[in-house]
């Protein structure tokens, strides 16, 4: 039980996570001819140059951006391409600027958190110990001096970031900042200059088109027919490359979406909007077509309905999911389940590991016939700063390597496809209270309970709306069951509700056993008295019962 003298923070209420509002599917463009690839490269390079120029203009506008400036940029691009291509380019530029703006705000908050922590620790005496909520002082004068210099550096960076924010100035790299920095270390990346240049140019191409409802097959610029034929509306300067009517180029390759193919076919046959993007994986030399569309906003399942058949509580850890099934009353059922994954290696490998573990978890939830999965609403934004944890480099690497944002988005998306709801709960004290109240009682000779398994139970109980602590019997008024069943759930304000349950007997005091025999015979007194005692024993009045 937590120390009553320490004030616990308030627990946020649980809620059902919103289902995804967008869908994206992808298929490979196989059997492209050399002419097809040359046309795709020419169109991508030409429209990519237009996109770079428009993004530069959007960043220059900054906070002075308005619908008028947006319309002016679109008119200028329409003369060199088409109105639909110009609309797609200007919308993409606006989205990139907005994303950079949000990242800039997050960076300022991170700097402010680091400055606040440094100022607090520098104000403490050297060697003063800290607690779980606040770090202590620095260990030596040398460390104190180095951190004071770091504080000055962070204040300078924070002031520069605030000036950029107020001026509406952002920094965006078309093609990606990581790939741009790779150019300076080709040996470490095991790339030649030609290989890097091919990737860089492919990332900066623009071969995308927004969908339009009411148009044929949902898109006029990149059109895909129900039988998989792909055709592209060429920009005006490249219209001479067309091999079909109305300035269109038909690819020799066809696509067949295996995942959500029926849903995609229903949309294009109803002429509903579908956006497409064609891109080249320069590392593998493969072309891909991605189709995406939006779903209407659907009202989430009520929390009571999600809890009706029980939940599965999931505790996310650095290398596995610890899951436990609970019935609607909060009782653990069956054995704990663990789904392991490896987050080392490339981003593709990590994503595959997470996806495989989530698939196994969802398959078990479907077999268990539960309606929801309870998950902690984790956010390590304030925990990743080096100022809070100091020299605990391994711990910072541990929490930085846990893809909480990507995990939540992928789990919600995959669960919604199988009709499961995700109940997000407050992560406060789940591991501590779960290990305290559930780990030891569930250990058997054949079952080993870890602290993570107990945390899964705590998460599940919180998702169901129950307190984490195990239920205990209320104190009866006397030795009979006059007050009701002794295993009833105690109210939140009942004194002693967290205590151990007293042992029960199968008979009342003084009543003979069901067999009518005593369990053991009374033994004769071993006290030897030579003479009657003259001492008179008087029973204490406080012990008198009769």
C-alpha positions as CSV (number, residue, x, y, z in Angstrom):
1,X,0.0,0.0,0.0
2,X,1.3,3.5,-0.8
3,X,2.5,5.7,2.0
4,X,-0.6,7.6,3.2
5,X,1.6,10.6,4.1
6,X,2.6,11.0,0.5
7,X,0.1,12.8,-1.7
8,X,-0.8,10.7,-4.7
9,X,-1.7,12.4,-8.0
10,X,-5.2,12.3,-9.3
11,X,-6.0,9.4,-11.7
12,X,-7.3,10.5,-15.1
13,X,-10.5,8.7,-16.2
14,X,-10.3,5.9,-18.8
15,X,-11.6,6.5,-22.3
16,X,-12.1,4.6,-25.6
17,X,-9.5,5.6,-28.2
18,X,-10.8,7.0,-31.5
19,X,-10.7,4.6,-34.5
20,X,-8.5,5.7,-37.4
21,X,-10.1,8.0,-39.9
22,X,-7.8,7.1,-42.8
23,X,-6.9,4.0,-44.8
24,X,-3.8,3.4,-46.9
25,X,-2.9,0.3,-49.0
26,X,0.0,-0.4,-51.3
27,X,0.9,-2.6,-54.3
28,X,3.9,-3.0,-56.4
29,X,4.1,-1.8,-60.0
30,X,5.6,-4.8,-61.7
31,X,6.6,-5.4,-65.3
32,X,7.2,-1.8,-66.1
33,X,8.8,-1.1,-69.4
34,X,11.9,1.1,-69.8
35,X,9.7,3.7,-71.4
36,X,7.3,3.6,-68.4
37,X,10.1,4.2,-66.0
38,X,11.5,7.1,-68.1
39,X,8.1,8.8,-68.2
40,X,7.6,8.3,-64.4
41,X,11.1,9.7,-63.7
42,X,10.5,12.7,-66.0
43,X,7.1,13.5,-64.4
44,X,8.4,13.0,-60.9
45,X,11.4,15.2,-61.4
46,X,9.4,18.0,-63.1
47,X,6.7,18.1,-60.5
48,X,9.2,17.8,-57.7
49,X,10.9,21.0,-58.9
50,X,7.6,22.7,-58.8
51,X,6.9,21.4,-55.3
52,X,10.3,22.6,-54.0
53,X,9.7,26.1,-55.4
54,X,6.2,26.2,-53.9
55,X,7.4,25.0,-50.5
56,X,10.1,27.7,-50.5
57,X,7.5,30.3,-51.2
58,X,5.2,28.9,-48.4
59,X,8.0,29.1,-45.9
60,X,8.8,32.7,-47.0
61,X,5.2,33.7,-46.3
62,X,5.4,32.5,-42.7
63,X,2.6,33.9,-40.6
64,X,1.5,36.2,-43.4
65,X,0.0,33.2,-45.2
66,X,-3.7,33.7,-46.2
67,X,-6.2,32.3,-48.7
68,X,-5.1,35.0,-51.1
69,X,-1.5,34.0,-51.1
70,X,-2.5,30.3,-51.4
71,X,-4.7,31.1,-54.4
72,X,-1.9,33.1,-56.0
73,X,0.6,30.3,-55.7
74,X,-1.9,27.9,-57.2
75,X,-2.5,30.1,-60.2
76,X,1.2,30.3,-60.9
77,X,1.6,26.5,-60.8
78,X,-1.5,25.9,-62.9
79,X,0.2,27.6,-65.9
80,X,3.0,25.1,-65.7
81,X,1.1,21.9,-64.9
82,X,-2.7,21.7,-64.3
83,X,-5.2,23.0,-61.8
84,X,-5.4,19.6,-60.1
85,X,-1.6,19.1,-59.9
86,X,-1.2,22.6,-58.6
87,X,-3.8,22.0,-55.9
88,X,-2.1,18.8,-54.8
89,X,1.3,20.6,-54.6
90,X,0.1,23.6,-52.7
91,X,-1.8,21.5,-50.2
92,X,1.3,19.3,-49.6
93,X,3.4,22.4,-49.1
94,X,0.9,23.7,-46.5
95,X,0.9,20.4,-44.7
96,X,4.7,20.2,-44.6
97,X,4.9,23.8,-43.1
98,X,2.2,23.0,-40.5
99,X,4.0,19.8,-39.5
100,X,7.3,21.7,-39.1
101,X,5.5,24.3,-37.0
102,X,4.2,21.6,-34.6
103,X,7.6,20.1,-34.4
104,X,9.0,23.5,-33.6
105,X,6.5,24.0,-30.8
106,X,7.5,20.6,-29.4
107,X,11.2,21.5,-29.5
108,X,10.5,24.7,-27.6
109,X,8.6,22.8,-24.9
110,X,11.5,20.3,-24.6
111,X,14.0,23.1,-24.2
112,X,11.8,24.7,-21.5
113,X,11.6,21.4,-19.6
114,X,15.4,21.0,-19.7
115,X,16.0,24.6,-18.6
116,X,13.5,24.2,-15.7
117,X,15.2,21.0,-14.5
118,X,18.7,22.4,-14.7
119,X,17.7,25.5,-12.8
120,X,16.1,23.4,-10.1
121,X,19.1,21.1,-9.7
122,X,21.6,24.0,-9.8
123,X,19.7,25.7,-6.9
124,X,20.2,22.7,-4.6
125,X,23.3,22.0,-2.5
126,X,25.8,19.7,-4.0
127,X,25.2,16.1,-3.1
128,X,21.6,16.5,-2.0
129,X,19.5,13.5,-2.7
130,X,16.4,13.6,-4.9
131,X,13.2,11.7,-5.0
132,X,11.0,10.1,-7.7
133,X,9.3,13.3,-8.5
134,X,12.2,15.7,-8.5
135,X,16.0,15.1,-9.1
136,X,18.5,16.1,-6.4
137,X,21.6,18.2,-6.5
138,X,24.6,17.4,-8.6
139,X,27.3,15.1,-7.2
140,X,30.3,17.3,-7.5
141,X,31.3,20.9,-8.2
142,X,32.8,19.9,-11.5
143,X,29.4,18.5,-12.6
144,X,27.7,21.6,-11.3
145,X,30.0,23.8,-13.3
146,X,29.4,21.8,-16.5
147,X,25.7,21.9,-16.1
148,X,25.7,25.6,-15.5
149,X,27.4,26.0,-18.9
150,X,24.8,23.7,-20.5
151,X,22.0,25.8,-19.0
152,X,23.5,28.9,-20.7
153,X,23.6,27.0,-24.0
154,X,20.0,25.8,-23.7
155,X,18.9,29.3,-22.9
156,X,20.5,30.6,-26.1
157,X,18.9,27.9,-28.2
158,X,15.6,28.5,-26.6
159,X,15.7,32.2,-27.3
160,X,16.6,31.5,-31.0
161,X,13.7,29.0,-31.3
162,X,11.3,31.4,-29.8
163,X,12.4,34.1,-32.2
164,X,11.8,31.7,-35.1
165,X,8.4,30.8,-33.7
166,X,7.3,34.4,-33.4
167,X,8.5,35.2,-36.9
168,X,6.9,32.1,-38.4
169,X,10.2,30.8,-39.7
170,X,10.5,27.0,-40.0
171,X,13.1,24.7,-41.5
172,X,12.0,21.9,-43.9
173,X,14.2,19.5,-45.9
174,X,12.5,18.0,-48.9
175,X,13.9,14.5,-49.0
176,X,14.5,14.2,-45.3
177,X,17.1,15.7,-42.9
178,X,18.5,12.3,-42.2
179,X,19.2,11.5,-45.8
180,X,20.7,15.0,-46.3
181,X,23.1,14.4,-43.4
182,X,24.0,11.0,-44.8
183,X,25.7,12.8,-47.7
184,X,28.5,13.8,-45.2
185,X,29.2,10.3,-44.1
186,X,28.8,8.0,-47.1
187,X,31.4,5.6,-45.7
188,X,29.5,5.0,-42.5
189,X,26.3,4.5,-44.5
190,X,28.1,2.1,-46.9
191,X,26.9,4.1,-49.9
192,X,28.5,5.5,-53.0
193,X,27.8,9.0,-54.1
194,X,25.8,7.7,-57.1
195,X,23.7,5.5,-54.8
196,X,23.0,8.4,-52.4
197,X,22.2,10.7,-55.3
198,X,19.6,8.2,-56.7
199,X,17.9,8.0,-53.3
200,X,18.0,11.7,-52.8
201,X,16.4,12.5,-56.1
202,X,13.7,9.8,-55.7
203,X,12.7,11.2,-52.3
204,X,12.3,14.7,-53.8
205,X,10.1,13.6,-56.7
206,X,6.4,14.4,-56.6
207,X,4.0,11.9,-58.1
208,X,0.8,12.2,-56.1
209,X,-2.7,13.3,-56.7
210,X,-5.6,14.1,-54.4
211,X,-8.9,12.3,-54.9
212,X,-12.2,13.9,-56.1
213,X,-15.6,12.6,-55.3
214,X,-17.9,12.5,-58.3
215,X,-15.1,12.1,-60.8
216,X,-14.5,8.9,-62.8
217,X,-13.0,6.3,-60.4
218,X,-12.4,9.0,-57.8
219,X,-9.3,10.6,-59.3
220,X,-8.7,12.5,-62.6
221,X,-4.9,12.9,-62.4
222,X,-3.8,9.3,-61.4
223,X,-6.6,6.9,-62.4
224,X,-6.8,3.2,-61.6
225,X,-9.6,1.2,-63.1
226,X,-11.3,-1.8,-61.4
227,X,-9.2,-4.2,-63.5
228,X,-6.0,-2.5,-62.2
229,X,-5.0,-0.4,-65.2
230,X,-3.0,2.7,-64.2
231,X,-2.9,5.9,-66.2
232,X,-1.5,9.4,-65.5
233,X,-2.5,12.8,-66.6
234,X,0.7,14.4,-67.8
235,X,1.5,18.1,-67.1
236,X,1.2,20.4,-70.0
237,X,5.0,20.7,-70.8
238,X,5.2,16.8,-70.9
239,X,2.1,16.2,-72.9
240,X,4.1,15.0,-75.9
241,X,5.0,11.8,-73.9
242,X,1.3,10.7,-73.8
243,X,0.4,7.3,-75.3
244,X,-3.4,7.7,-74.9
245,X,-6.1,10.3,-75.5
246,X,-6.5,13.6,-73.6
247,X,-2.8,13.8,-72.7
248,X,-2.7,10.6,-70.6
249,X,0.0,7.9,-70.3
250,X,-1.1,4.3,-69.6
251,X,1.4,2.1,-67.7
252,X,2.0,-1.4,-68.9
253,X,1.8,-2.6,-65.3
254,X,-1.4,-3.4,-63.4
255,X,-2.2,-3.4,-59.7
256,X,-4.3,-5.7,-57.6
257,X,-4.7,-4.6,-54.0
258,X,-4.9,-7.8,-51.9
259,X,-5.4,-6.0,-48.6
260,X,-8.7,-4.1,-48.4
261,X,-9.1,-4.6,-52.1
262,X,-12.8,-5.0,-51.9
263,X,-13.2,-1.8,-50.0
264,X,-11.1,0.0,-52.6
265,X,-13.1,-1.4,-55.4
266,X,-16.4,-0.3,-53.8
267,X,-15.1,3.2,-53.6
268,X,-13.9,3.6,-57.2
269,X,-17.0,2.0,-58.6
270,X,-19.0,4.6,-56.6
271,X,-16.7,7.4,-57.9
272,X,-15.7,8.3,-54.4
273,X,-12.4,10.1,-53.7
274,X,-9.2,8.0,-53.6
275,X,-5.7,9.6,-53.4
276,X,-2.8,8.0,-55.1
277,X,1.0,8.3,-54.8
278,X,3.7,6.6,-57.0
279,X,7.2,6.4,-55.5
280,X,10.4,4.6,-56.2
281,X,12.3,2.5,-53.7
282,X,15.8,3.4,-55.0
283,X,17.5,0.8,-52.8
284,X,15.5,-2.1,-54.2
285,X,14.8,-0.6,-57.6
286,X,11.0,-1.1,-57.2
287,X,8.1,1.1,-58.0
288,X,5.0,1.2,-55.7
289,X,1.5,2.7,-55.9
290,X,-0.2,3.7,-52.6
291,X,-3.9,4.3,-52.5
292,X,-5.5,6.2,-49.5
293,X,-8.9,7.6,-48.5
294,X,-10.7,9.0,-45.6
295,X,-13.4,7.3,-43.6
296,X,-16.3,9.2,-42.1
297,X,-16.0,10.0,-38.4
298,X,-17.7,7.2,-36.5
299,X,-18.9,7.5,-33.0
300,X,-16.8,5.3,-30.7
301,X,-18.2,2.4,-28.8
302,X,-19.5,3.5,-25.3
303,X,-17.2,2.6,-22.5
304,X,-19.9,0.4,-20.8
305,X,-20.3,-1.6,-24.1
306,X,-16.6,-2.1,-24.4
307,X,-16.4,-3.5,-20.9
308,X,-19.4,-5.8,-21.3
309,X,-17.4,-9.0,-22.0
310,X,-14.3,-8.2,-20.0
311,X,-11.0,-6.8,-21.2
312,X,-7.4,-7.8,-21.7
313,X,-5.0,-5.7,-19.8
314,X,-1.6,-5.1,-21.6
315,X,1.5,-3.8,-20.0
316,X,4.0,-2.6,-22.6
317,X,7.7,-3.2,-21.9
318,X,11.0,-2.7,-23.7
319,X,11.0,-6.3,-25.1
320,X,7.4,-7.8,-24.7
321,X,3.7,-7.2,-24.0
322,X,2.5,-8.7,-20.7
323,X,-1.2,-9.4,-21.1
324,X,-3.8,-10.8,-18.8
325,X,-7.5,-11.5,-19.4
326,X,-10.1,-10.2,-16.9
327,X,-13.8,-10.9,-16.6
328,X,-16.3,-8.0,-16.3
329,X,-16.0,-8.1,-12.5
330,X,-12.2,-7.6,-12.6
331,X,-11.2,-11.2,-11.8
332,X,-8.1,-12.6,-13.6
333,X,-8.8,-15.5,-15.9
334,X,-6.4,-18.2,-17.1
335,X,-2.7,-17.7,-17.4
336,X,-0.6,-14.7,-18.2
337,X,0.4,-14.2,-21.8
338,X,3.6,-12.7,-23.0
339,X,4.4,-11.5,-26.6
340,X,8.0,-10.8,-27.2
341,X,9.6,-8.5,-29.8
342,X,13.0,-7.1,-30.6
343,X,13.4,-3.4,-31.0
344,X,17.0,-3.4,-32.2
345,X,18.1,-3.1,-35.8
346,X,16.6,-1.0,-38.6
347,X,13.3,0.8,-38.4
348,X,11.7,-1.7,-40.8
349,X,12.7,-4.6,-38.6
350,X,11.3,-2.8,-35.5
351,X,8.1,-2.1,-37.2
352,X,7.7,-5.7,-38.3
353,X,8.4,-6.9,-34.8
354,X,5.7,-4.6,-33.3
355,X,3.2,-5.6,-36.0
356,X,3.8,-9.3,-35.4
357,X,3.3,-9.0,-31.6
358,X,0.2,-6.9,-32.0
359,X,-1.2,-9.5,-34.5
360,X,-0.7,-12.3,-32.0
361,X,-2.3,-10.2,-29.2
362,X,-5.4,-9.4,-31.3
363,X,-5.8,-13.1,-32.3
364,X,-5.8,-14.1,-28.7
365,X,-8.3,-11.4,-27.9
366,X,-10.6,-12.7,-30.6
367,X,-10.4,-16.2,-29.3
368,X,-11.1,-15.0,-25.7
369,X,-14.2,-13.2,-27.0
370,X,-13.5,-9.9,-25.2
371,X,-14.6,-6.6,-26.5
372,X,-11.7,-4.3,-25.6
373,X,-8.0,-4.2,-24.8
374,X,-6.8,-2.0,-22.0
375,X,-3.6,-0.1,-22.6
376,X,-1.6,2.6,-20.8
377,X,-1.7,6.1,-22.3
378,X,2.0,6.4,-22.2
379,X,3.9,9.6,-23.1
380,X,7.7,9.8,-22.4
381,X,8.1,13.3,-23.8
382,X,9.2,14.7,-20.4
383,X,11.2,11.5,-19.5
384,X,13.5,11.5,-22.4
385,X,15.4,14.6,-21.5
386,X,19.0,14.1,-20.3
387,X,18.6,16.8,-17.7
388,X,16.2,14.8,-15.6
389,X,18.0,11.5,-15.5
390,X,21.5,12.8,-15.7
391,X,24.0,10.0,-16.1
392,X,21.4,7.2,-16.4
393,X,22.2,6.8,-20.1
394,X,20.9,3.3,-20.4
395,X,17.6,4.2,-18.9
396,X,17.2,7.1,-21.3
397,X,18.0,4.9,-24.2
398,X,15.5,2.4,-22.9
399,X,12.5,4.8,-22.8
400,X,13.6,6.5,-26.0
401,X,13.6,3.2,-27.9
402,X,10.0,2.4,-27.0
403,X,7.8,3.5,-29.9
404,X,4.8,4.5,-27.8
405,X,3.3,6.8,-30.4
406,X,3.6,4.4,-33.3
407,X,2.5,1.5,-31.1
408,X,-0.7,3.2,-30.1
409,X,-1.5,4.3,-33.6
410,X,-0.9,0.8,-35.1
411,X,-2.7,-1.0,-32.3
412,X,-5.8,1.2,-32.6
413,X,-5.8,0.7,-36.4
414,X,-5.4,-3.1,-36.3
415,X,-7.9,-3.5,-33.4
416,X,-10.5,-1.5,-35.2
417,X,-10.2,-3.8,-38.3
418,X,-11.2,-6.7,-36.0
419,X,-14.0,-5.0,-34.1
420,X,-12.0,-4.5,-30.9
421,X,-11.9,-1.3,-28.9
422,X,-8.9,0.2,-27.2
423,X,-9.4,1.6,-23.7
424,X,-6.7,4.0,-22.7
425,X,-6.0,4.2,-19.0
426,X,-3.8,6.4,-16.8
427,X,-0.4,4.7,-16.2
428,X,0.0,6.1,-12.7
429,X,1.1,3.4,-10.1
430,X,0.0,0.4,-12.3
431,X,3.3,-1.4,-11.9
432,X,3.6,-0.5,-8.2
433,X,0.1,-1.4,-7.1
434,X,-0.2,-4.4,-9.4
435,X,3.0,-6.0,-8.0
436,X,1.8,-5.2,-4.4
437,X,-1.8,-6.6,-4.7
438,X,-1.7,-9.2,-7.4
439,X,1.8,-10.7,-8.0
440,X,2.1,-12.8,-4.8
441,X,-1.5,-14.1,-4.5
442,X,-1.5,-15.5,-8.0
443,X,1.8,-17.4,-7.8
444,X,1.3,-21.2,-7.8
445,X,3.7,-24.1,-8.2
446,X,3.0,-24.1,-11.9
447,X,2.5,-20.4,-12.5
448,X,5.2,-17.7,-12.2
449,X,4.0,-14.2,-12.0
450,X,6.2,-11.3,-12.9
451,X,5.7,-7.7,-11.9
452,X,4.7,-7.0,-15.6
453,X,2.0,-9.6,-15.5
454,X,0.6,-8.1,-12.3
455,X,0.7,-4.6,-14.0
456,X,-1.4,-6.1,-16.8
457,X,-4.1,-7.0,-14.3
458,X,-3.9,-3.5,-12.8
459,X,-4.3,-1.9,-16.2
460,X,-7.3,-4.2,-17.0
461,X,-9.0,-3.4,-13.7
462,X,-8.6,0.3,-14.3
463,X,-10.0,-0.1,-17.8
464,X,-13.0,-1.9,-16.3
465,X,-13.5,1.0,-13.8
466,X,-12.6,-1.1,-10.8
467,X,-9.9,-0.2,-8.2
468,X,-6.6,-2.0,-8.5
469,X,-6.6,-3.3,-5.0
470,X,-8.0,-6.8,-4.4
471,X,-11.5,-6.9,-2.7
472,X,-11.7,-7.9,1.0
473,X,-14.5,-8.8,3.3
474,X,-16.0,-5.9,5.4
475,X,-15.8,-6.3,9.1
476,X,-18.9,-8.1,10.4
477,X,-20.8,-6.8,13.5
478,X,-20.5,-10.2,15.2
479,X,-19.6,-13.8,14.4
480,X,-22.6,-14.5,12.3
481,X,-23.4,-13.6,8.7
482,X,-26.1,-11.2,9.8
483,X,-24.5,-8.3,7.8
484,X,-24.5,-10.1,4.5
485,X,-22.1,-12.2,2.5
486,X,-18.6,-11.6,3.7
487,X,-17.0,-11.6,0.3
488,X,-19.0,-8.7,-1.0
489,X,-17.1,-5.8,-2.6
490,X,-16.1,-3.3,0.0
491,X,-16.9,0.3,-0.6
492,X,-14.1,2.8,-1.4
493,X,-14.4,4.4,2.1
494,X,-14.5,1.2,4.1
495,X,-11.9,1.1,6.8
496,X,-9.5,-1.8,6.5
497,X,-10.7,-2.8,3.0
498,X,-7.1,-3.4,2.0
499,X,-6.3,-5.7,4.8
500,X,-5.8,-9.4,4.7
501,X,-9.0,-11.5,4.9
502,X,-9.2,-13.4,8.2
503,X,-9.3,-17.2,8.0
504,X,-12.8,-18.6,7.9
505,X,-14.1,-21.7,9.9
506,X,-16.6,-24.3,8.9
507,X,-18.5,-24.1,12.2
508,X,-19.5,-21.7,14.9
509,X,-17.7,-21.4,18.2
510,X,-18.5,-24.3,20.5
511,X,-20.4,-26.3,17.9
512,X,-19.2,-29.9,17.3
513,X,-17.6,-30.9,14.1
514,X,-19.9,-32.4,11.4
515,X,-18.5,-35.9,12.1
516,X,-19.3,-35.5,15.8
517,X,-15.7,-36.3,16.9
518,X,-13.2,-34.0,18.3
519,X,-10.0,-33.6,16.2
520,X,-7.8,-34.3,19.2
521,X,-8.3,-35.4,22.7
522,X,-7.6,-33.1,25.6
523,X,-4.4,-33.9,27.2
524,X,-3.9,-34.3,30.9
525,X,-2.3,-31.4,32.8
526,X,1.4,-31.8,33.3
527,X,1.4,-29.5,36.3
528,X,2.1,-31.4,39.6
529,X,0.6,-29.8,42.7
530,X,1.6,-31.2,46.1
531,X,-1.0,-29.1,47.9
532,X,-4.0,-27.0,47.1
533,X,-3.0,-23.5,46.1
534,X,-4.0,-20.8,48.4
535,X,-3.7,-18.2,45.7
536,X,-7.0,-17.0,44.4
537,X,-7.2,-16.3,40.6
538,X,-9.4,-13.4,39.7
539,X,-10.4,-12.9,36.0
540,X,-9.7,-9.4,34.6
541,X,-12.9,-7.5,34.2
542,X,-11.9,-6.4,30.7
543,X,-11.8,-10.0,29.7
544,X,-15.2,-10.9,31.1
545,X,-17.7,-12.1,28.5
546,X,-20.4,-13.6,30.6
